[in-house]
Amino acid sequence: MGWCMTTTMSDRFRVWYDYERDCNAKTMTMLESVPRQRRAEPDYPRACAKFAHMVAARWMWLHRLGGIDDRPETRDWVPGDGTVDEIRPHVQRVEAAWSEYLSGVSDDQLARSLEWVGPDGTRRRWAIEELLVQVFGHAWYHRGQIATLVADLGGQAIDTDYIFWSRPEVVG
């Protein structure tokens, strides 16, 4: 755990994914900390749905990158509003697949472009490096929303800022 100076962009993404996997575990812990009597309130399924969305988006991008064959549909992933227990196996599956993909990615591959057709039918092209920055940023954004919802529901929000995972050296 923790930050190390990386020499390549591909190494940086591997370190960031170690961090993201830790954050996924913390997100599940946060969701599980919401008192049972508060889980019937609209914000709890909203928080779970945001987490399921994060995981499904990761899967969709890996599919587009050619890292997996099957294409996820968010609505098929989590029945109803979803619970942590329903989401957990998908998190494990996505983490294993992304870890495998990132273990073999090179800086040369990151410099290539990916073309895909979005849900609106528009064909797009983007550098894989930029796409991966977006995927990581997407998770950071939604984790903040989830932490806020959890705290509002009386659960324990956990700080998932990178600095707390990375643990910079104390020098004074």
GROMACS elastic network, one bead per residue, 0.5 to 0.9 nm:
[ bonds ]
;  ai    aj funct       b0    kb
    1    15     6  0.88150   500
    1    18     6  0.76351   500
    1    19     6  0.76863   500
    1    22     6  0.89456   500
    1   165     6  0.70589   500
    1   166     6  0.70297   500
    1   167     6  0.88770   500
    2    15     6  0.83951   500
    2    19     6  0.80199   500
    2   163     6  0.88517   500
    2   164     6  0.86861   500
    2   165     6  0.57440   500
    2   167     6  0.60469   500
    2   168     6  0.81826   500
    3     6     6  0.87407   500
    3    15     6  0.74234   500
    3    16     6  0.89630   500
    3   163     6  0.87360   500
    3   165     6  0.77847   500
    3   167     6  0.71118   500
    3   168     6  0.75584   500
    4    12     6  0.89500   500
    4    15     6  0.81251   500
    4   166     6  0.82055   500
    5    12     6  0.83398   500
    6     9     6  0.74412   500
    6    10     6  0.87288   500
    6    11     6  0.58672   500
    6    12     6  0.57459   500
    6    15     6  0.83858   500
    7    10     6  0.86679   500
    7    11     6  0.69507   500
    7    12     6  0.78129   500
    8    11     6  0.52068   500
    8    12     6  0.63925   500
    8    13     6  0.89002   500
    8   106     6  0.85072   500
    8   107     6  0.68235   500
    9    13     6  0.63535   500
    9    14     6  0.87322   500
    9   106     6  0.81896   500
    9   107     6  0.61316   500
    9   110     6  0.80323   500
    9   129     6  0.81731   500
   10    13     6  0.52039   500
   10    14     6  0.64144   500
   10    15     6  0.88469   500
   10   102     6  0.74991   500
   10   103     6  0.86565   500
   10   104     6  0.89029   500
   10   105     6  0.63390   500
   10   106     6  0.56059   500
   10   107     6  0.54815   500
   10   109     6  0.89163   500
   10   110     6  0.73399   500
   10   129     6  0.86553   500
   11    14     6  0.50368   500
   11    15     6  0.63082   500
   11    16     6  0.85976   500
   11   102     6  0.86423   500
   11   103     6  0.87638   500
   11   105     6  0.88950   500
   11   106     6  0.84527   500
   11   107     6  0.87091   500
   12    15     6  0.51573   500
   12    16     6  0.61406   500
   12    17     6  0.85897   500
   13    17     6  0.60667   500
   13    18     6  0.86758   500
   13   102     6  0.73939   500
   13   132     6  0.78410   500
   13   133     6  0.84738   500
   13   136     6  0.88680   500
   14    17     6  0.50677   500
   14    18     6  0.63968   500
   14    19     6  0.87457   500
   14    99     6  0.77193   500
   14   102     6  0.60645   500
   14   103     6  0.71108   500
   15    18     6  0.51436   500
   15    19     6  0.64261   500
   15    20     6  0.87078   500
   16    20     6  0.61387   500
   16    21     6  0.87018   500
   16   136     6  0.79165   500
   16   162     6  0.88210   500
   17    21     6  0.60761   500
   17    22     6  0.85046   500
   17    95     6  0.86695   500
   17    98     6  0.82225   500
   17    99     6  0.75131   500
   17   102     6  0.83723   500
   17   136     6  0.81953   500
   18    21     6  0.52457   500
   18    22     6  0.64606   500
   18    23     6  0.87631   500
   18    99     6  0.84822   500
   19    22     6  0.51652   500
   19    23     6  0.62720   500
   19    24     6  0.87524   500
   19   162     6  0.73814   500
   19   165     6  0.68567   500
   19   166     6  0.82008   500
   20    24     6  0.61159   500
   20    25     6  0.87160   500
   20   136     6  0.79270   500
   20   139     6  0.80850   500
   20   140     6  0.86465   500
   21    24     6  0.50331   500
   21    25     6  0.65146   500
   21    26     6  0.87517   500
   21    91     6  0.89306   500
   21    95     6  0.68736   500
   22    25     6  0.52782   500
   22    26     6  0.63731   500
   22    27     6  0.86959   500
   22   160     6  0.86328   500
   22   165     6  0.83338   500
   23    27     6  0.59689   500
   23    28     6  0.85982   500
   23   143     6  0.82491   500
   23   160     6  0.60020   500
   23   161     6  0.88994   500
   23   165     6  0.88979   500
   24    28     6  0.63212   500
   24    29     6  0.86318   500
   24    51     6  0.86987   500
   24    91     6  0.76787   500
   24   143     6  0.87084   500
   25    28     6  0.52340   500
   25    29     6  0.62844   500
   25    30     6  0.86798   500
   26    30     6  0.60791   500
   26    31     6  0.86330   500
   26   157     6  0.89486   500
   26   158     6  0.67087   500
   26   159     6  0.86045   500
   26   160     6  0.75339   500
   27    31     6  0.62251   500
   27    32     6  0.85607   500
   27    51     6  0.79324   500
   27   143     6  0.71402   500
   27   146     6  0.77112   500
   27   147     6  0.77566   500
   27   157     6  0.85049   500
   27   158     6  0.76862   500
   27   160     6  0.85015   500
   28    31     6  0.51241   500
   28    32     6  0.60972   500
   28    33     6  0.86004   500
   28    51     6  0.86428   500
   28    84     6  0.62633   500
   28    85     6  0.90000   500
   28    87     6  0.89449   500
   28    88     6  0.78962   500
   29    32     6  0.50743   500
   29    33     6  0.61850   500
   29    84     6  0.89045   500
   29   156     6  0.84567   500
   29   157     6  0.88994   500
   29   158     6  0.83870   500
   30    33     6  0.51424   500
   30    34     6  0.70661   500
   30   146     6  0.84175   500
   30   147     6  0.72014   500
   30   150     6  0.66283   500
   30   151     6  0.87394   500
   30   155     6  0.66799   500
   30   156     6  0.57384   500
   30   157     6  0.56774   500
   30   158     6  0.64888   500
   31    34     6  0.57642   500
   31    44     6  0.79256   500
   31    47     6  0.76504   500
   31    48     6  0.72839   500
   31    83     6  0.86434   500
   31    84     6  0.69607   500
   31   146     6  0.81386   500
   31   147     6  0.84978   500
   31   150     6  0.64374   500
   31   155     6  0.73675   500
   31   156     6  0.82777   500
   31   157     6  0.85766   500
   32    35     6  0.79321   500
   32    36     6  0.86962   500
   32    83     6  0.89908   500
   32    84     6  0.70368   500
   32   155     6  0.80157   500
   32   156     6  0.89531   500
   33    36     6  0.85086   500
   33   150     6  0.79603   500
   33   154     6  0.82328   500
   33   156     6  0.58033   500
   33   157     6  0.84208   500
   34    37     6  0.83840   500
   34    38     6  0.66882   500
   34    39     6  0.67214   500
   34    44     6  0.79771   500
   34   150     6  0.63579   500
   34   151     6  0.81892   500
   34   153     6  0.62882   500
   34   154     6  0.60404   500
   34   156     6  0.70985   500
   35    38     6  0.54291   500
   35    39     6  0.66989   500
   35   153     6  0.76955   500
   35   154     6  0.68064   500
   35   155     6  0.64330   500
   36    39     6  0.52901   500
   36    40     6  0.78697   500
   37    40     6  0.66501   500
   37    41     6  0.83944   500
   38    41     6  0.56002   500
   38    43     6  0.88774   500
   38    44     6  0.74680   500
   38   153     6  0.62665   500
   38   154     6  0.77893   500
   39    42     6  0.78245   500
   39    43     6  0.78995   500
   39    44     6  0.52224   500
   39    45     6  0.73567   500
   39   153     6  0.79690   500
   40    43     6  0.83460   500
   40    44     6  0.68861   500
   40    45     6  0.78094   500
   41    44     6  0.59409   500
   41    45     6  0.76571   500
   41   153     6  0.81876   500
   42    45     6  0.59278   500
   42    46     6  0.63220   500
   42    47     6  0.88636   500
   43    47     6  0.60425   500
   43    48     6  0.86398   500
   43   149     6  0.61877   500
   43   150     6  0.80421   500
   43   152     6  0.83780   500
   43   153     6  0.73550   500
   44    47     6  0.51231   500
   44    48     6  0.62996   500
   44    49     6  0.85315   500
   44    81     6  0.89446   500
   44   149     6  0.72328   500
   44   150     6  0.73141   500
   44   153     6  0.73767   500
   45    49     6  0.58980   500
   45    50     6  0.85111   500
   45    80     6  0.89905   500
   45    81     6  0.52792   500
   45    82     6  0.67205   500
   45    83     6  0.74855   500
   46    49     6  0.50423   500
   46    50     6  0.62477   500
   46    51     6  0.87742   500
   46    81     6  0.76533   500
   46   146     6  0.84429   500
   46   149     6  0.82103   500
   47    50     6  0.51518   500
   47    51     6  0.64582   500
   47    52     6  0.87739   500
   47   142     6  0.89971   500
   47   145     6  0.76418   500
   47   146     6  0.51430   500
   47   147     6  0.83672   500
   47   149     6  0.62663   500
   47   150     6  0.72985   500
   48    51     6  0.51285   500
   48    52     6  0.62093   500
   48    53     6  0.85456   500
   48    81     6  0.71992   500
   48    82     6  0.62339   500
   48    83     6  0.61930   500
   48    84     6  0.69114   500
   48    87     6  0.81920   500
   48   146     6  0.78991   500
   49    53     6  0.59826   500
   49    54     6  0.85735   500
   49    78     6  0.83319   500
   49    81     6  0.64284   500
   49    82     6  0.66668   500
   49    83     6  0.84780   500
   50    54     6  0.62340   500
   50    55     6  0.87582   500
   50   142     6  0.65148   500
   50   143     6  0.82106   500
   50   145     6  0.81403   500
   50   146     6  0.70184   500
   51    54     6  0.50718   500
   51    55     6  0.63799   500
   51    56     6  0.86497   500
   51    84     6  0.88770   500
   51    87     6  0.80731   500
   51   139     6  0.86567   500
   51   142     6  0.73565   500
   51   143     6  0.75546   500
   51   146     6  0.74677   500
   52    55     6  0.51672   500
   52    56     6  0.60739   500
   52    57     6  0.84943   500
   52    74     6  0.73580   500
   52    77     6  0.76858   500
   52    78     6  0.71359   500
   52    82     6  0.78345   500
   52    84     6  0.89490   500
   52    87     6  0.62876   500
   52    90     6  0.83909   500
   52    91     6  0.84580   500
   53    56     6  0.50637   500
   53    57     6  0.59518   500
   53    58     6  0.85438   500
   53    74     6  0.65208   500
   53   142     6  0.89277   500
   54    57     6  0.51966   500
   54    58     6  0.63304   500
   54    59     6  0.87861   500
   54   135     6  0.89179   500
   54   138     6  0.73881   500
   54   139     6  0.59675   500
   54   142     6  0.71876   500
   54   143     6  0.86617   500
   55    58     6  0.51709   500
   55    59     6  0.63827   500
   55    60     6  0.87502   500
   55    74     6  0.88009   500
   55    87     6  0.84773   500
   55    90     6  0.72188   500
   55    91     6  0.62405   500
   55    94     6  0.69872   500
   55    95     6  0.89389   500
   55   139     6  0.85678   500
   56    60     6  0.61071   500
   56    61     6  0.86905   500
   56    72     6  0.64407   500
   56    73     6  0.72354   500
   56    74     6  0.56904   500
   56    77     6  0.76153   500
   56    90     6  0.82496   500
   56    91     6  0.88775   500
   56    94     6  0.83479   500
   57    61     6  0.62338   500
   57    62     6  0.85673   500
   57    72     6  0.84455   500
   57    74     6  0.81386   500
   57   135     6  0.78922   500
   57   138     6  0.87775   500
   58    61     6  0.53512   500
   58    62     6  0.62563   500
   58    63     6  0.86622   500
   58    94     6  0.71765   500
   58    98     6  0.82051   500
   58   135     6  0.68231   500
   58   136     6  0.89260   500
   58   139     6  0.87444   500
   59    62     6  0.51133   500
   59    63     6  0.61541   500
   59    64     6  0.86813   500
   59    68     6  0.82238   500
   59    70     6  0.88890   500
   59    71     6  0.74420   500
   59    72     6  0.65195   500
   59    94     6  0.61277   500
   59    97     6  0.84756   500
   59    98     6  0.82787   500
   60    63     6  0.50529   500
   60    64     6  0.62865   500
   60    65     6  0.86708   500
   60    70     6  0.88170   500
   60    71     6  0.61425   500
   60    72     6  0.60268   500
   60    73     6  0.82067   500
   61    65     6  0.61139   500
   61    66     6  0.86401   500
   61    67     6  0.87269   500
   61   131     6  0.84747   500
   61   132     6  0.87562   500
   61   135     6  0.78586   500
   62    66     6  0.62958   500
   62    67     6  0.51868   500
   62    68     6  0.62755   500
   62    69     6  0.89893   500
   62    71     6  0.89406   500
   62    94     6  0.88208   500
   62    97     6  0.81270   500
   62    98     6  0.71218   500
   62   101     6  0.80998   500
   63    66     6  0.51553   500
   63    67     6  0.56330   500
   63    69     6  0.61121   500
   63    70     6  0.66877   500
   63    71     6  0.59501   500
   63    72     6  0.82441   500
   64    67     6  0.75303   500
   64    68     6  0.81876   500
   64    69     6  0.89380   500
   64    71     6  0.83859   500
   64   114     6  0.80370   500
   64   115     6  0.83564   500
   64   116     6  0.68457   500
   65    68     6  0.79470   500
   65   114     6  0.71421   500
   65   128     6  0.82598   500
   66    69     6  0.69197   500
   67    97     6  0.74165   500
   67    98     6  0.78188   500
   67   100     6  0.84878   500
   67   101     6  0.60018   500
   68    71     6  0.79045   500
   68    97     6  0.74841   500
   68   101     6  0.89081   500
   72    75     6  0.87039   500
   72    76     6  0.75276   500
   72    77     6  0.73480   500
   73    76     6  0.53918   500
   73    77     6  0.65317   500
   74    77     6  0.51720   500
   74    78     6  0.71085   500
   75    78     6  0.63525   500
   75    79     6  0.72589   500
   75    80     6  0.85252   500
   76    79     6  0.67608   500
   77    82     6  0.87512   500
   77    86     6  0.84756   500
   77    87     6  0.77518   500
   77    90     6  0.76344   500
   78    81     6  0.70016   500
   78    82     6  0.51257   500
   78    83     6  0.79304   500
   78    86     6  0.62701   500
   78    87     6  0.64765   500
   78    90     6  0.89273   500
   79    82     6  0.56744   500
   79    83     6  0.88005   500
   79    86     6  0.78207   500
   80    83     6  0.88171   500
   82    85     6  0.80777   500
   82    86     6  0.59276   500
   82    87     6  0.67836   500
   83    86     6  0.51342   500
   83    87     6  0.62140   500
   83    88     6  0.85455   500
   84    87     6  0.50161   500
   84    88     6  0.58139   500
   85    88     6  0.53379   500
   85    89     6  0.76326   500
   86    89     6  0.68683   500
   86    90     6  0.78974   500
   87    90     6  0.54569   500
   87    91     6  0.63853   500
   87    92     6  0.89517   500
   88    91     6  0.50568   500
   88    92     6  0.63228   500
   88    93     6  0.87051   500
   89    92     6  0.50951   500
   89    93     6  0.61874   500
   89    94     6  0.86321   500
   90    93     6  0.50311   500
   90    94     6  0.60458   500
   90    95     6  0.84089   500
   91    94     6  0.52148   500
   91    95     6  0.59785   500
   91    96     6  0.85602   500
   92    95     6  0.51905   500
   92    96     6  0.62078   500
   92    97     6  0.86717   500
   93    96     6  0.53225   500
   93    97     6  0.62803   500
   93    98     6  0.86889   500
   94    97     6  0.51336   500
   94    98     6  0.60119   500
   94    99     6  0.83749   500
   95    98     6  0.52420   500
   95    99     6  0.59415   500
   95   100     6  0.85023   500
   96    99     6  0.51959   500
   96   100     6  0.62339   500
   96   101     6  0.87043   500
   97   100     6  0.51862   500
   97   101     6  0.62263   500
   97   102     6  0.86831   500
   98   102     6  0.59604   500
   98   103     6  0.83313   500
   99   102     6  0.52612   500
   99   103     6  0.59910   500
   99   104     6  0.89200   500
  100   103     6  0.52065   500
  100   104     6  0.69135   500
  101   104     6  0.57236   500
  101   105     6  0.64564   500
  102   105     6  0.50861   500
  102   106     6  0.83986   500
  103   106     6  0.86910   500
  105   108     6  0.82741   500
  105   109     6  0.63327   500
  105   110     6  0.73630   500
  106   109     6  0.51978   500
  106   110     6  0.63882   500
  106   111     6  0.88647   500
  107   111     6  0.63372   500
  107   112     6  0.89658   500
  107   129     6  0.84422   500
  108   111     6  0.52749   500
  108   112     6  0.68650   500
  109   112     6  0.53166   500
  109   113     6  0.84415   500
  109   128     6  0.73739   500
  109   129     6  0.84046   500
  110   113     6  0.78348   500
  110   127     6  0.69121   500
  110   130     6  0.83164   500
  110   132     6  0.86500   500
  111   127     6  0.60787   500
  111   128     6  0.63502   500
  111   129     6  0.62912   500
  111   130     6  0.89605   500
  112   126     6  0.83534   500
  112   127     6  0.56227   500
  112   128     6  0.59984   500
  112   129     6  0.80043   500
  113   125     6  0.62640   500
  113   126     6  0.51672   500
  113   128     6  0.55447   500
  113   129     6  0.84956   500
  114   124     6  0.80906   500
  114   125     6  0.54596   500
  114   126     6  0.54648   500
  114   127     6  0.61429   500
  114   128     6  0.61073   500
  114   131     6  0.85715   500
  115   123     6  0.69967   500
  115   124     6  0.54943   500
  115   126     6  0.67189   500
  115   127     6  0.89667   500
  116   122     6  0.82902   500
  116   123     6  0.56850   500
  116   124     6  0.55257   500
  116   125     6  0.66625   500
  116   126     6  0.88934   500
  117   120     6  0.78164   500
  117   121     6  0.56563   500
  117   122     6  0.54381   500
  117   124     6  0.61773   500
  117   125     6  0.89633   500
  118   121     6  0.53079   500
  118   122     6  0.54603   500
  118   123     6  0.64174   500
  118   124     6  0.73322   500
  119   122     6  0.74671   500
  120   123     6  0.88949   500
  126   129     6  0.84042   500
  126   130     6  0.68673   500
  126   131     6  0.65853   500
  127   130     6  0.53256   500
  127   131     6  0.62781   500
  127   132     6  0.87884   500
  128   132     6  0.61578   500
  128   133     6  0.86401   500
  129   132     6  0.52555   500
  129   133     6  0.64004   500
  129   134     6  0.88213   500
  130   133     6  0.50729   500
  130   134     6  0.63334   500
  130   135     6  0.87567   500
  131   134     6  0.51039   500
  131   135     6  0.63060   500
  131   136     6  0.88159   500
  132   136     6  0.62530   500
  132   137     6  0.84921   500
  133   136     6  0.53051   500
  133   137     6  0.61022   500
  133   138     6  0.85308   500
  134   138     6  0.59040   500
  134   139     6  0.86756   500
  135   138     6  0.51222   500
  135   139     6  0.65864   500
  135   140     6  0.89328   500
  136   139     6  0.53542   500
  136   140     6  0.64668   500
  136   141     6  0.88325   500
  137   140     6  0.50293   500
  137   141     6  0.61589   500
  137   142     6  0.87354   500
  138   141     6  0.52357   500
  138   142     6  0.64034   500
  138   143     6  0.86476   500
  139   142     6  0.52975   500
  139   143     6  0.59854   500
  139   144     6  0.86333   500
  140   143     6  0.52549   500
  140   144     6  0.64422   500
  140   145     6  0.89470   500
  140   160     6  0.84497   500
  140   161     6  0.84592   500
  141   144     6  0.54923   500
  141   145     6  0.67237   500
  142   146     6  0.61645   500
  142   147     6  0.86090   500
  143   147     6  0.61234   500
  143   148     6  0.86371   500
  143   160     6  0.78742   500
  144   147     6  0.51429   500
  144   148     6  0.63300   500
  144   149     6  0.87517   500
  144   159     6  0.88263   500
  144   160     6  0.82340   500
  145   148     6  0.52134   500
  145   149     6  0.63037   500
  145   150     6  0.86587   500
  146   149     6  0.51050   500
  146   150     6  0.60511   500
  146   151     6  0.85807   500
  146   157     6  0.84474   500
  147   150     6  0.51011   500
  147   151     6  0.61659   500
  147   152     6  0.85808   500
  147   155     6  0.88593   500
  147   156     6  0.81552   500
  147   157     6  0.50250   500
  147   158     6  0.69297   500
  147   159     6  0.80405   500
  147   160     6  0.89518   500
  148   151     6  0.52197   500
  148   152     6  0.61624   500
  148   153     6  0.86657   500
  148   157     6  0.71760   500
  149   152     6  0.50604   500
  149   153     6  0.62434   500
  149   154     6  0.88494   500
  149   155     6  0.86041   500
  149   157     6  0.86466   500
  150   153     6  0.51030   500
  150   154     6  0.64872   500
  150   155     6  0.50558   500
  150   156     6  0.66392   500
  150   157     6  0.60446   500
  151   154     6  0.51470   500
  151   155     6  0.50581   500
  151   156     6  0.59050   500
  151   157     6  0.54449   500
  152   155     6  0.73215   500
  153   156     6  0.89134   500
  154   157     6  0.88916   500
  159   162     6  0.89034   500
  159   164     6  0.75329   500
  160   163     6  0.83705   500
  160   164     6  0.69485   500
  160   165     6  0.73220   500
  161   164     6  0.57242   500
  161   165     6  0.70120   500
  161   166     6  0.89216   500
  162   165     6  0.51822   500
  162   166     6  0.59029   500
  162   167     6  0.83355   500
  163   167     6  0.57149   500
  163   168     6  0.68695   500
  164   167     6  0.53146   500
  164   168     6  0.81253   500
  165   168     6  0.88602   500
  167   170     6  0.85758   500
